[in-house]
Amino acid sequence: PAQSDVVRASVIAPTLVQADVTARMLVIMGVEAGITWLADHPECGATMQTTDDKVVMSPQWHEYVWSDPV
């Protein structure tokens, strides 16, 4: 098992494989290292849930999430 503060991650990426691999990497790396890694990969947006039930989003997350214009 990973020694990480991330219990789950959701990733938006150009391909399904890239999203799946990136989500697994973030769970293993943890929030701090994950956010640092994502800074070098602007094609991916991510949200992570931590062990203390916080939700952390990468700066790119909001660029890729569709919002209802209602």
C-alpha positions as CSV (number, residue, x, y, z in Angstrom):
1,P,0.0,0.0,0.0
2,A,1.1,3.6,-0.7
3,Q,2.1,5.8,2.2
4,S,0.1,8.8,0.9
5,D,-2.3,11.5,2.0
6,V,-4.5,11.0,-1.1
7,V,-7.2,8.3,-1.0
8,R,-8.7,9.0,-4.4
9,A,-8.0,11.2,-7.5
10,S,-10.0,12.1,-10.6
11,V,-8.1,13.3,-13.6
12,I,-9.1,14.9,-16.9
13,A,-6.5,14.2,-19.6
14,P,-6.2,14.0,-23.4
15,T,-6.6,10.2,-23.3
16,L,-8.2,7.6,-21.0
17,V,-4.9,5.9,-20.4
18,Q,-3.2,9.1,-19.5
19,A,-6.0,10.0,-17.1
20,D,-5.9,6.5,-15.4
21,V,-2.1,6.4,-15.0
22,T,-2.0,10.0,-13.7
23,A,-4.8,9.3,-11.2
24,R,-2.8,6.3,-9.9
25,M,0.4,8.3,-9.7
26,L,-1.3,11.1,-7.7
27,V,-2.6,8.6,-5.2
28,I,0.9,7.2,-4.7
29,M,2.7,10.6,-4.7
30,G,0.4,12.5,-2.4
31,V,-1.0,16.0,-2.6
32,E,2.2,18.1,-2.4
33,A,4.3,16.1,-4.9
34,G,1.2,15.6,-7.1
35,I,0.4,19.3,-7.4
36,T,4.1,19.9,-8.2
37,W,4.1,17.2,-10.9
38,L,0.8,18.6,-12.4
39,A,2.4,22.0,-12.8
40,D,4.6,20.5,-15.5
41,H,1.7,18.8,-17.2
42,P,-0.9,21.5,-18.0
43,E,-2.8,19.1,-20.3
44,C,-4.1,17.4,-17.1
45,G,-6.5,18.7,-14.5
46,A,-7.0,16.8,-11.2
47,T,-8.9,16.7,-8.0
48,M,-7.7,14.7,-5.0
49,Q,-9.5,13.7,-1.8
50,T,-7.1,13.4,1.2
51,T,-7.1,11.2,4.2
52,D,-8.6,14.0,6.3
53,D,-11.4,14.4,3.8
54,K,-10.2,17.6,2.1
55,V,-10.6,18.1,-1.6
56,V,-7.6,19.6,-3.4
57,M,-7.9,20.7,-7.0
58,S,-5.0,21.5,-9.4
59,P,-5.1,24.9,-11.0
60,Q,-5.9,23.3,-14.3
61,W,-9.0,21.5,-13.0
62,H,-11.4,24.4,-13.6
63,E,-10.2,24.9,-17.2
64,Y,-11.5,21.5,-18.1
65,V,-14.6,21.1,-16.1
66,W,-17.8,22.0,-17.8
67,S,-20.2,24.2,-15.9
68,D,-23.8,24.8,-16.5
69,P,-24.5,28.3,-17.8
70,V,-27.9,28.5,-16.1
